[in-house]
Amino acid sequence: MATKRGEESEERKKKRMSLLEIKNLHVTVGGHEILKGIDLRINAGEVHSIMGPNGSGKSTLAQVLARRETYQVTAGEILFNGRDLLAMKPEEAACEGVFMAFQYPVEIPGIGNAYFLRSALNAIRKHRGEDEMDAMDFLPLYREKLKVLEMDEKLMNRSLNEGFSGGEKKRNEILQMAVLEPKLAILDETDSGLDIDALRIVAKGVNAMRSPERAMLVVTHYQRLLNYIVPDRVHVLVDGRIVRSGGPDLALELEEKGYGWMETEARQTAPASA
Amino acid sequence: MTTAIQNIDHYLENFSALAKQARRDDPRWFEKLRETALARFLKTGFPSTRDEDWRFTNVSAIARTPFSPARKKPTGLSPADLAGWKIPNSAAQLVFVDGQLVPGLSTLDGLRKRVTVSALKDLIRKQPEVVEPHLGRYVDIERDPFPALNTAFAEDGAYVHIARGTVLSEPIHVLFVSTTRDTPEMTHPRNLVVVEDESQATVIEEYISLGSGPVLSNGVTELVAGESAHVAHHMIVREQPEAFHISTLRIEQARSATVSSHSLLLGGGLVRNNVHPVLRGEGGECLINGLFVGNGHQHLDNYMLVEHASPHSSSRQFYNGILDGHAHGVFHGRIVVHKNAQKTDAKQTNRNLLLSDDAQVDTKPQLEIYADDVKCTHGATIGQIDENALFYLESRGIDRISARRLLLSAFASECLARMKDDTARAHAEQLIHKYLSSFADALAEGSADRGRQPERTGEEVG
């Protein structure tokens, strides 16, 4: 009986626990400290946005979450689903349910889009102990998601992102996300370079994926995307620190006033450092 | 120039011995061709690295080794042994073991009328009139000592003739197997492929070896493409690590002929592959496509000489190299545009992946343009596996070894995509896959490839 009660409290604990919990994260790149103590909690079902000027560390945060090794974590911890994310390799994080839509998706000639995505899906399914999916089963799923993102079926057999326009590349990222169904989706400046039509399509694809089990972190420079993907929380990142957090209105305020006033404020309140 | 360490006298002795016995029945014109070639070879000896065409490839190990002509020995091979080397759907297969045709292992049943596939040796004796106008007329024995040596010692090889207006849809497979014994032996396979006007054919020339130890395969293929003919030639070299392999493909293209040369250098200790097309007639098109994959101490040298001799002809060279261990790759791409060859369109691209710190590649473009209205471009890249691409794949759940294997296959697949013949491509794909799998697995052990320098790129337009 005692053990059973123990299990229940464990279960409740997990429910209370955030899907993503970042504590005092410090990150350096090439000897420069980019993130200077980030604290952030995101619960399942929530959409958070990180906004900030160029060079504030937004993309660094996204890349660290996707486990890029070039970024050196000097202090702090990240718990994902209660597990130590920093101990995971990129492919482990992906298999556990972390997905980052790249700001600059990579072109890889010689690997077909469909083949690549099926390989990725099967790697994740294998990790979960599920059966691998053959080409026949995969095709309908792929076709369905292509339709949602209004992408041409001909892209399927073309090489990964090769010769894709900027908008096609970003849509392809969201398409991959839709097929891989991550627990945590990180969108790294997915809106940059998109025209309004492409932006709407991308937002539609992202919104279709909002669910109580899934969290999203939308990294953006501009407020425009947040008209279409309305976040629960907005965090402003300036010089490696979250200087302000608030509701969706904060994004509008930033759009109106720019980042300047907040940068000044951040300098005044920042602890004196050498 | 002959250097002190070269011992070429035994080539004269071997030649004299052959002339007295085995070659007594050969026609006089052929013997004369051989004598001229031998004289030329004895005059120059083997090339040295002071020779511009051989700057990156040292053949002194070949010069030092006293190779004697391969003798006939029981092969002990049965058709069952050969099953794994057979290409399904080939129209015909000729198998030569140590330079000798093995009729029991060869099949010619898939052939149709107007297509001739036979041993060159038989043709020289029985129908010299079809061979004489072509044999030795194209390959340049003055420029390169190896074709001279081949011509002097050539005994046999494939003769392929496609009569005018004939389309052969399945490839012809010519397989050369070298076996070893206690003394170093050499073979000089000699092939002649004549595809007449408006005909179409694919020939696969493949070299494999059994056993280990020094052997020299020094092959020459003369390929004649008639007007508007479409010809594909596939060269596959996968000999053992102690084997020396030299091959020369000389292509003669008539007006509007389309020829593609696909080279796959996978095995062999020291390999030199010469491809020399001459676009003699107007409007010819030539594709020279290749992949070389080396590790250990392999040396893989690709020497291209493309001659544009008439207006409106185009050539494309695409060579990809993947080198690991201490392997050394060479790409030497020379394009010569003759004076009247206006509107020539020539392009050359060489891309290389170096997987270890000790792997090396030398890439040398060389343009000689004597016409004034031409378009010639060349470019070369040398790099490592792209870390961004690797991370992209990993970030989607694909583990590092699989990601590497995918990227290597992708790099190689560019060459496969240029092969039009399905049978030949499938065969090449299967071989590449086999070689690359062992690469990616070995890569998993070392992590020397992390934190690499960025890719060096050079692109020039001339």
Chai-1 contact restraints between the chains, C-beta under 6 A:
chainA,res_idxA,chainB,res_idxB,connection_type,confidence,min_distance_angstrom,max_distance_angstrom,comment,restraint_id
A,A66,B,S395,contact,1.0,0.0,6.0,A-B,restraint_1
A,P90,B,E394,contact,1.0,0.0,6.0,A-B,restraint_2
A,P90,B,S395,contact,1.0,0.0,6.0,A-B,restraint_3
A,E91,B,E394,contact,1.0,0.0,6.0,A-B,restraint_4
A,E91,B,G397,contact,1.0,0.0,6.0,A-B,restraint_5
A,E91,B,D399,contact,1.0,0.0,6.0,A-B,restraint_6
A,A94,B,S395,contact,1.0,0.0,6.0,A-B,restraint_7
A,A94,B,R396,contact,1.0,0.0,6.0,A-B,restraint_8
A,A94,B,G397,contact,1.0,0.0,6.0,A-B,restraint_9
A,C95,B,G397,contact,1.0,0.0,6.0,A-B,restraint_10
A,V106,B,N388,contact,1.0,0.0,6.0,A-B,restraint_11
A,V106,B,A389,contact,1.0,0.0,6.0,A-B,restraint_12
A,V106,B,Y392,contact,1.0,0.0,6.0,A-B,restraint_13
A,I108,B,A389,contact,1.0,0.0,6.0,A-B,restraint_14
A,G110,B,A410,contact,1.0,0.0,6.0,A-B,restraint_15
A,G110,B,S413,contact,1.0,0.0,6.0,A-B,restraint_16
A,G110,B,E414,contact,1.0,0.0,6.0,A-B,restraint_17
A,I111,B,L406,contact,1.0,0.0,6.0,A-B,restraint_18
A,I111,B,A410,contact,1.0,0.0,6.0,A-B,restraint_19
A,S119,B,I398,contact,1.0,0.0,6.0,A-B,restraint_20
A,A120,B,R396,contact,1.0,0.0,6.0,A-B,restraint_21
A,A120,B,G397,contact,1.0,0.0,6.0,A-B,restraint_22
A,A120,B,I398,contact,1.0,0.0,6.0,A-B,restraint_23
A,A123,B,G397,contact,1.0,0.0,6.0,A-B,restraint_24
A,A123,B,I398,contact,1.0,0.0,6.0,A-B,restraint_25
A,I124,B,G397,contact,1.0,0.0,6.0,A-B,restraint_26
